[in-house]
Structures are given as C-alpha cells and as structure tokens.
Amino acid sequence: MTTHPVDRPGVPPLTRPELGLAGIGALAAAGVGALGLISSFAAVSEAAARWGFTSPWMLPVGIDVAIPVFTVANLLLIRMDMALAWVRFVPWVLTLITCGLNVAAGHEVWAKVAHGTMPLLWVVFSEIGAHIYAVRIGAATGRRMEKIRFSRWLLAFPSTFALWRRMTLWEITSYSEALAREKERQLARADLRETYGRAWRTKTPRRERVMLRMGAMAPGCEQDTPAPPPAAKRLAFPSTPKQRPPRQTKAKAKGGPQRTFEELLSEARTLTASWTDAELNGEAVRTALHCSAANARKLRDALKTERADGRPLHAVNPEDETPTAEAA
C-alpha cells in the first residue's frame, strides 16, 4: 500500500527582530534564574552549618554550580541526538533540595512561598530551552514523534489509542502519515469484508491479516489482477496475461465472468477520455466501471501515468496489433 501523507507547511524561520527578542529573553531568563540561585545561598549555608560542614559556603556553591552544568549537559546531549532521560532530572532534584531548604528558612506562609519560588525559575527556563532544542532536533532528524490532538483523544478514544499504539510500535513519527495509513487500512478492511463476508477475520489468509495489522500495505492488492506492463513493451511483445482463477466465496457470488485488468483499462480509457485531471479519481472510476476500490485505484494510477507520459487516451483494440489486409 502506498500512502501519500499530507505535506504540512514548515515553521518559517525567525526574523531578525524575533531573533533579537529571543536573545534578550534568554539573557533575562538566565539573569532571573541566577538571582534565584543566589537568593538561596544564605538559607543553604545556614543548613550546612547546622549539619556540621566545616565550610558551609561550599554546599550552596556546589549545588548552584551543578544545576546550570547539568542543564547545559542536557541541552548538548539533545543537540547531538544523544539525550539521556535521567540527566534532565538532576537539575530538578538539586533545585527541589534548594527549595526545601529555602522553605524551611521562612517563618510565615508567604515567606516560605517566596523563598521556594526563586530557585524554581532556573529549572522552568531550562526546561523551555530543552523543549525548543528537542523539537528542533527531532524535526530535523525525523525521529521525534508528533503528538495526536487532544480533541481526537476526547472524541474517539479507542480508535485513537489504537492509532497511537501503531505509531509507537512501527515508529511512524508523522501524524499525517499515520492518518493516511489508517484510512488505507480501513479501506482494506472493507475490501476484505466484501470479499470474504462477515467471517473475513477467519477466512482471510494469515499473511494478509498480518499485513493489515501492520498497516504496511493493503491486503486486497494481492487478490486483484496484476498491473499490465507499459504500452511500448506490450506492443513489442504481445502476450496473453495469465489470469488467476477467481476465488469461490460464499459471501459474494457473481453470475457473469470476471473482467481482466486489460479489459477494465480499455473501458476506462474510453470512458475517461473527456474527463479532466480533477475528475479522474478512484471513486469516480469505481462508480463508472462497477469494479472494486483496489482496481479503481490501480486504474486511476495507470490513467494518470499515461496522461503524464503524453500518450493519447484511446481504447486498445487487439486487432490493431496484427497486420490486416484492409490496410493494404
């Protein structure tokens, strides 16, 4: 099955004023975070003195230096596409220790809140920077999985969970590509039910069931007549294609003979000769020829290929391939 994911426009690059504003914001965030770490120096030093440190100033300095060091290390690992999950939590743990000591130093409720809020500012800004890095690097390498809209989780939780599960299992990072595959999978399920009836889950061959579960290709493609070779080769080497005997099923029995792909293509050329490219789609071909959806998609692709090659669309007459006496 060939999927055609929707190409979404990329995010435009930042303009010069936006880059300047972002730089000012980053410097201000670093300054505010540094002030938060400096403000906790006295509270952590007093706690270190109570715990018996010979040099109480070493504890707050060590913690305040380790927090930005591990923050920078986390950003560099994300930049090199070597992110470690536990590294991002080291600044969090150190900041929580600092916040706890600052809260204990306060005497009133609002004093405790004020003492505990300042050190958290550094972690908040560092998480924003890590998120920007992760999204940009993931978009460049194609390894970051896009998120599913919350509204879809809310409106159709079972099917959304199944879609998220297939994206995770088969490493489908693009949400639009996953939706396109899901549409093709639903069409393939409809074709299987139309072919095998209500018990299609037990009557379908195992390989086709696995392919349907993976969403890699449409199982119905193997049941249809194979596509013909290009027109030039078909004229140079005329041959009668071998037809696979139609599968006898109880769910769907037809009295008339089954048309081959060559016959369908010949009829399609005649019917769609006056159609525009916009009118040439799988549903219109299926309605006009009364064929399966899979064959309609193949006919659509074959007709569009012929139009792109510049060949005139006309019905193929097998008698034209042999010399006739009337031409003489």
Beta strands, then each sheet from edge to edge (+ up, - down):
end
